[in-house]
Amino acid sequence: MPITNARRTVPLRPRRSVVASLAASVVLLAGTSCSGGTVTESAGTRLSSEGATSSPTGADMAARLDAAVRQVMSTTGVPGVIVGLWMPGQPGYARAFGVADKRTGEPMATDMHMRIGSETKTFTVTGILQLVDQGELGLDDPVSRYVPGVPEGDRITLRDLARMQSGLFDYTKDPDFDAAVEENPERVFTAQELLDYSFRHPLDFTPGTQLVYCDTNTVLLGQVLEKVSGQSIADYLREHVLDPLGMDQTLYPANAQIPAPYAHGYTTQTKDGTETDATHWSPSDANAAGAMISTLGDLRVWAPVVATGTPLITPSTQKQRLQTATSPDFPGAGYGLGLFTADGWVGHNGSIPGYQSLTLYLPSQKATMVVLLNSDTPYKGTDPSTLFGTAVTSVATPGHVFRLGPETSASPSAG
């Protein structure tokens, strides 16, 4: 989920993002300073900062956004970031800063593929909601109807899973899971192997009584989606979600490969804290909760779909999707069915070793923001994606400044 740092203690390989873990749930890298880094603009070309011309949203606004992004990069040490902002009545802002490959110095570019971590949850839950609309399943069905062996499966509903209220133990917190990933980051896990790490533990709380971010929930929903649809999750999402929207640069990968062009992802979430290139680590341990890959252009399309449901989800089902649960650890934020709301923005963030992302839509202003970066290292306990989101919205939508978790000095003021 990354709402804030997916995990409280930031163990070996955090897989969340929506608020660090909404109690550690909603769920930056020492290295290249970006104050003088490369800037590229969208349009299929890659331009140096000297060659880039002007502001898509007006010279003053673009200059302020550029400065805000560079400030966060300089403070956190994130190697590279792609930022997009689109608002009615204004040309779009789509720029890339810093480097995609620290070894070669290749500049970041706006057409690069990136791993999006827990934003995958928005796709998995969308598939479930489509099946609800088709009458194939119900949100209040017990998960035991579809997947055997789930602890207290007769009491846990699909709604509980989608809204992070099941009480199931998060498999990413199992010490044997962490040891297995540490031993071999390229290991390929099956969904059942991940669920087995969870199911060996009792429930953390009575289903429906609390909100605690947990990747086990969405892995289970992926299993439900496959059983009911009769398709693999990759095939289902391609046919029923991605193709109808023309999102041909987004995929649920079959292996650890990532389509070109792509940015290398860097992590310090290793046992000894050493910075590592995690680009080709297996995403299988994130499964339906965090394995997907996308681009700035595709996520621009996706943001309003998640927030409004159109054209994939009926209005009545989308209304249920937007009914949120809350946690006292994150005042002002709520978690719905595979999405969160915060400061008027609706969407999700993501974190997977080497990468973070943030894709949001502001219904009141019909504004879309997408942030993609090639680091997952927290800055003073806060996800760098959140810091970029706060910086951009402080400039562009000062009445709706996006925040998740504690504020830090890495984010500039609206001025």
N, C-alpha and C positions, 0 to 999 in steps of 0.2 A: 504494500500500500504505500508506499511512501506518502505519508502525509508529512511526516517529519523525519526522522531517521528510522527507518523501519525497525531497527532493533535498539533496545535500551542500552545494551552493553557494547554494541558494535562488535560482534564476534567476527570470526574469520571471514565469512562471505555474506554480508547482509543481502537479503533479496527483497526488500520492501520498498516502501515509499508510500506513503500517504501521510502519515504524521509520524514519525519515527516509530511508531508502533502504536498509535493511538494510546498510548500509555506507555508507550514506547512504540507506537504504531502509526499513520495516515497515510507514511512514510508516506576538500576541495584539494589541490595536490601541490606540494612544494615543487617548484620547477620553473617553467618559463614565465617570466613576467610579461604581461600583455599590454602594458601601457603604450608600447610602440609596435604592437603586433600587427599581423596582417588582417585586413578586413576584406571580405568578398561580398558581392551582392548577388541576388538571385537573377536569373535570366539565362541560366545554362552556361554562363561564362565564369571564369575565376579571375578576379581582379585583385591587384595589390592595393594597399591603402592609397598609394599615390595615384593609381589609375581609376579608383572608384570616384564617381561623380556625385553626387548629391542625394539628398535625402528624399527617400520615397514619401515621407510624410511631411515634407517641408524642412527647410534647412535648419531652423532652430530646433524643432522637435527631434530630428534625426541626430543632430549634434549632441543634444542632451541625452538621448538614448545611448548613443555610442559611448559617451563619457560615463554613464551609469554602468554599462556593461563592463567597460574596461576597469572601472574601479573595483568591481566585485572580482574580476579575474586577477587583478594585481594583489588584492588582499588574500584571496584564497589559493592562488597559484594554479588554478585550473588551466590546463594546456590550451584547450580550444572550446569554443561554444558557438552554437548557431541559435539565432534569436529571430522570431517572426512575430509581427504585430499587425493586425488588420482591423480597421475601424471604419464604419460607414462614412462616406463623404471624403475619405482621405486615401491617397495611394498607399499601398502596403509598404511595410518596413520589413525587409528580410536580409539579414546580414550574417556573415560568418567571421569570427575573430580567432586569432591564435593559430595553433598548429594541430594538424590531424595525426601527424607522425613525429614524435620527438626525435627519433633517430635520423630521419632524412630531412626534417624541417618542412615537409609538405604542408601547405596552408590548409586550414579548414575551409570547406566550401559548402554552400547551401544545399547542394544536391546529394550530399553524402548520406549513406545508410548508417543508422545507429541502432544499438539495442535499446529497447524502451522499457525493460523491466516490468514493473507492476502496472503499467498502462495496459498490459495484456489483459488484466482483469476486466477492463471496460469492454473488450471484445468478447471474452468468454461469457460474461453476464448478458451482453446483448444477444448472443445466440440463445441463451436460456429464455430470455424474454420473448424472443421470436417464437419459440416453441410454446410458450404460454399463450401467445396470441393465436396460435394455430390449434389450441386445445389439446396439445400433446401431453402437457403436464400442468400442474398448478403450483403456484408459489408456496402454498401451505401444505403441499404433499410432504410426507416424511422422506428423508433421503434413503431410508431403508427400502423403500419401494423400488429403488433403482440400483443401489449399490449395497451388497451384503457386507456384514462385518464391521460396520461403523459403530463405535461405542455410543450407546443411547440413540442409535439411529432412528428408532421409532418416535423419539421426542424432538429430533432436530429437523426443521423444515428447510426447504430450498431457500425460503426467504431468510432464515437465520444464517445460512451459509453466505448468501449474497451480501448481507448487511453486517457481516462480521460479528454475529451474535450467537454462534453455535456452542461456544465453550470448549470446542475441540482443542487439543494440544497442538501447538505449532511445530510441525516436523523440523523446521529450521533451527529450533532450540534444543533438539535432541543431540547429546554429545557424540553419539555414534555417527550421526549424520555429518556433523562438523568434521569428525575425524576422517570419514570416508572422502569428503570433499578435499580436505587438506592433503590427504595422501595422493589423490589424483584429481586435479581440477578438470581434467578432460574426460572423466568417467561419465558414461551415459546411464542415467537412471530411468527406470520406468515409473509411471504414475503409481503403480501399486507399491513399489519399493518406498516411495516417498510417504505414502499413506501408512505403510507398516511402521515407519518411525513414529508417526503420530499415534496410531491406534494402540501401541503398547502402553500408553499413558492414560490415566483417568481424565475425565473432563475437568477443565479449570473452573467452570462455573455452570450453573443451571442454564440450559438453552433459553435465549430470549431475554435474559435479565441484565446482561452487560454488553458493552461494545469493546472488543479486544481484537485488533488486527491480527490476522492469522492466514498464512498462505495455504494451509491445509484446506480451508473452506473452498478456495477457488480451484484447487486441484481436483477436489471432489466434484465440483460443478462441471469441470471438464469431462469427468467420467460419465456424469449424467447426460451431458450433451451428446457424447459419442454413443451411449447406449440407446437413447431415445431417437436420435437422428439416423443411426445406422452408418454414420460416416466418421472418419477420423476428425479430430478437431481442426487440423490443418485444412482438410478438404471442405469441411462445413463452412469455416470462416471465409475461405476463398469464394465458394459458390454463393453463399447467402448474405455475406456482409461486405467483403472487399470488392468483388467484381461489380455488384450493383452500384457501388459508389465510385467506381473507376480508380480505386486505390491499388494500382498495379505495382507499387514499390513497397508494399507492406506484405509481410509473410510471417507465418508460423513455421520456423525452420525445422528441417528434418535432421540437421546435424549442427556442428559448431561453425560451419562456414557462414560468411556474411557477404552479400553481393557487393560488387564494386560499383561505384566508388564508396569507400567506407573510411571512417576514422578509427584509428587504434584507440583502445580504451585502457586507461591506467588506473591501478588500484593500489592502495597501501593497506587494504584489509587482508593482510597476510599475518601469519603467526608472529613474525618478527618485525612487522611494520615496514618491510622493504618494499619500495615501489616496484610493481610488476606490470608487464603488458598482459592484460587479461583478454585481449581481443578474441582469441580462439578457445577460451575456456568453454566447456559445454554448458549450454543454457538449459539442459534437460532437468537439472535439479530445481528449476523454477517452473517448468511445465506450464499448465494452463494459467498459472498465477504470474508468470513473468518472462516467458521465452521469446516474445515477438521482436521483430525488427521493422523499422519504418524510416520515413524521411520527413523533412519539414513540410514539403508540399502535401503529402498524404495526410499528415496530422492536422494540417490546416482544414482539410475536408472533414476530418473525423470530429474535431472539437464541437461544432454545433450539433452534430448528430447525437453525440453522447448527451448533451445538455437538453436537447429538445425531443429526441426520439425520431424526428423526421429524417428520412422517409422509412425507417426500418421498424419502428415500434409504434403501436397504436397510442393515441392520446391517453386512454384510460390506463394502459400498462405503464406508460411513461410517468404518469402521475404517481403510481405506486413506487416507481424507481426513485423518484425524488423525495420520498418520505424518509427522512433521515433519523438515525439514532445519534446520540451525543455522548461525549466523554468529558468529565470535569478537567481532564488533563489538557484539553484543547478547546478552550472557550471560543465561541464564535464559529466553530467548524462542526460539520455533521457528516456522517457517512450514510449514504443511501444504498441502493443495489448496484454495487460495483462502481461507485463514483463518490466524490465528496463535494461539499459546498463550503466555501470560505470567503467571507467578505464580498458576497454577491457572485463570485466566480464558481463555475461548476466544471468538474473534470476529474483528473487524476494525475499523479506523478509516478515516477518509476525509478528504481535503483537496482542495478545488477553490477557485479564486479566490472569496473572500468567505465561505466556509463550511468548517467542520470537523465531524466526527462521530465517535462512538465507540459501538459496540454490542457488548456482551460478556455472556457467560453463565458462571457459576461452577458447574460440575456438582456439586462436593462439597457445596455449600449450596443448590443450585437457585435461585441468585440471578441476577437480570437487572439490568443497568445500561445506560442509554442517555443519551448526552450529545450535544446539538446546539447549535452556536454560529454566530454570524454574523460570524466573522472567521477568516482563515487566517494571520495574521501571527505568526511564531514569537516566543517569549519566550526570550531567551538560548539560541537554537538548539534549543528544544524546542517541539513542537506544543502549543498551548494545550489541545487536547482531552485530551492525555495528562496535563497538569497537573490538569485537572478530575477525570479518572479517579483519579489518585493521591489527590487531596483527599477524594473521596467514599469510596473504599475504605479510606482511613486511618481514617475514622470508623466505617464500617459493617461492614467485614470486615478488622479489623486483622491477622488471620492470613494474609490474601491481599491485600496491598497492590499494586495494579496500577502498574507502572512500565515505561517504555520509554525507553531512552536515559538521559542524565545527569539526576540529580536537581537541582532548583533550589529556591531559597527561596520560590518562589511557592506551593508546596504545604505546607499545615500538617501538623503531626504528628498522630498518632492521638488525642492528648489534646485 
